[in-house]
Amino acid sequence: MNEYFVIQGQRPLHGEVRVTGNKNAALPMLAATLLTDEPVTLRNAPRIGDVNTMLGLLKALGARVQVNDDATLTVQAQNVHTHELDRDLATQIRASILLAGPLLARLGGVSLPPPGGDVIGRRRIDTHLLAFEAMGAKVDVNLTRHRIEITAPGGLHPQDIFLDEASVTATENALMAATLTSGETILRNAASEPHVQNLCRMLIGMGAEIEGVGTNTLRIVGRERLHGGEFEIGPDLLEVGSFLGLSAVTPGEIRIKDVRPDELRMVLHVFRDRLGVNCWLEETDGGYDLVVGSEQRLRVEMDVGGAVPKIDDGPWPHFPPDLLSIALVVATQAEGTVLVHEKMFESRLFFVDKLINMGARIVLCDPHRAVVVGPSRLYGQSMSSPDIRAGMALVIAALAAQGSSVIANVRQIDRGYENLEGKLQALGAAIERTTIPPRAIS
């Protein structure tokens, strides 16, 4: 059943919001539960669609899953009875491929369909397969069965591996496989995002030996077995950035609780220093809050000589690709001109036609670049969410727009944001979820 958000824009938002656990940390950490037969408990687990799908995949493999009411869940993969992933579930999320490394290391093989996920352009998996082959695995892409068969009948072997791109999921996959591979494996050109570091700390807590956490070179000494434990999923940087963006384009002051300043350096540089968002960090007894002020005078900071500046994405510590859609919406409300350059995915910017229909002044130069001229008055529209982050960007645009908006396909947004309408309603937003088709909404 399709569900819709109905949003009345230009309402003042006030109050506090606490973001949920990091989706991009939760998914590999769930995959890592396959590396041991002992129970693993994860705290601060987000209740979102992609996590539910990953739990379904683990159950289908034979793992026992217990979901508690206090945002914790426990997985025990003692009786994993198959290395073949459920096709229907695996094709729903990109993260299904993260089960390959643990299954390959523990069972000696894995059979999976090509992973699913957001349609934001080509998302190659070659880096995963090349890393597995370097460790001695055999890869067979079976086009007839639409399956990828990966086997290591002689076991995996430690290697010094240079990844052909700093892929987050390929780093995580090779990292997990290496923890159960006897000897020292070195991963060079490895991704170092906060969620990769979160996974590393979990694996170390399970008994793995890993050096270089937070850098682009990881050294892993494999163990015969790992043990269980209890681990914390960090706050979702992308949700922090999303609430920062929506706070900037709606009137009122919002406090985002318990953020990690070290993870926000580039995010704050873009939103505060490049787009003029009035926000600041406040130290509390338990850590830090990010406060977005009620008075905003959004203005693009020009480059030296008055040149048009650029907002672009890249691997950590650059600006996160998943926040580029949010920054683009904020730019429509800022005085000035900015070039948004999406380097990594050739279809992520294809949602801007919906913003243009709302009144935004945007020129889509090519699949990777858009010029935004602001500020523009936005008007409510009926539209559909194409993917998680573009869907959130449309919600933000609707909150800033004059009049009513209807957003369809909100289950895409649910894949990455827990109880979004509940959090927004608590801040004062006029947003409702409904199953009534848009044509029946006056």
HELIX and SHEET records of a PDB file:
HELIX    1   1 LYS A   23  ALA A   32  1                                  10    
HELIX    2   2 THR A   33  LEU A   35  5                                   3    
HELIX    3   3 GLY A   49  LEU A   61  1                                  13    
HELIX    4   4 ARG A   87  ALA A   90  1                                   4    
HELIX    5   5 ARG A   94  LEU A   99  5                                   6    
HELIX    6   6 ALA A  100  LEU A  107  1                                   8    
HELIX    7   7 ASP A  126  ALA A  134  1                                   9    
HELIX    8   8 VAL A  168  THR A  179  1                                  12    
HELIX    9   9 PRO A  194  GLY A  205  1                                  12    
HELIX   10  10 LEU A  237  ALA A  248  1                                  12    
HELIX   11  11 PRO A  261  GLU A  263  5                                   3    
HELIX   12  12 ARG A  265  LEU A  268  1                                   4    
HELIX   13  13 HIS A  269  ARG A  274  3                                   6    
HELIX   14  14 VAL A  304  GLY A  306  5                                   3    
HELIX   15  15 PRO A  321  LEU A  323  5                                   3    
HELIX   16  16 LEU A  324  THR A  332  1                                   9    
HELIX   17  17 ARG A  348  PHE A  351  5                                   4    
HELIX   18  18 VAL A  352  MET A  358  1                                   7    
HELIX   19  19 ILE A  388  ALA A  400  1                                  13    
HELIX   20  20 ARG A  411  ASP A  414  1                                   4    
HELIX   21  21 LEU A  420  ALA A  426  1                                   7    
HELIX   22  22 PRO A  438  ALA A  440  5                                   3    
SHEET    1   A 4 SER A 382  SER A 384  0                                        
SHEET    2   A 4 SER A 404  ALA A 408  1                                        
SHEET    3   A 4 TYR A   4  GLN A   8 -1                                        
SHEET    4   A 4 ALA A 430  THR A 434 -1                                        
SHEET    1   B 4 GLY A  15  ARG A  18  0                                        
SHEET    2   B 4 ILE A 254  VAL A 259  1                                        
SHEET    3   B 4 TYR A 288  VAL A 292 -1                                        
SHEET    4   B 4 CYS A 279  GLU A 283 -1                                        
SHEET    1   C 4 ARG A  64  VAL A  67  0                                        
SHEET    2   C 4 LEU A  73  GLN A  76 -1                                        
SHEET    3   C 4 VAL A  40  ARG A  43 -1                                        
SHEET    4   C 4 GLY A 229  GLU A 232  1                                        
SHEET    1   D 3 GLY A 109  LEU A 112  0                                        
SHEET    2   D 3 ARG A 147  THR A 151 -1                                        
SHEET    3   D 3 LYS A 138  ASN A 142 -1                                        
SHEET    1   E 4 ASP A 160  PHE A 162  0                                        
SHEET    2   E 4 GLY A 183  ARG A 188  1                                        
SHEET    3   E 4 THR A 217  GLY A 222 -1                                        
SHEET    4   E 4 GLU A 209  GLU A 211 -1                                        
SHEET    1   F 4 LYS A 310  ASP A 312  0                                        
SHEET    2   F 4 GLY A 336  HIS A 341  1                                        
SHEET    3   F 4 ARG A 369  GLY A 374 -1                                        
SHEET    4   F 4 ARG A 361  ASP A 366 -1                                        
END                                                                             
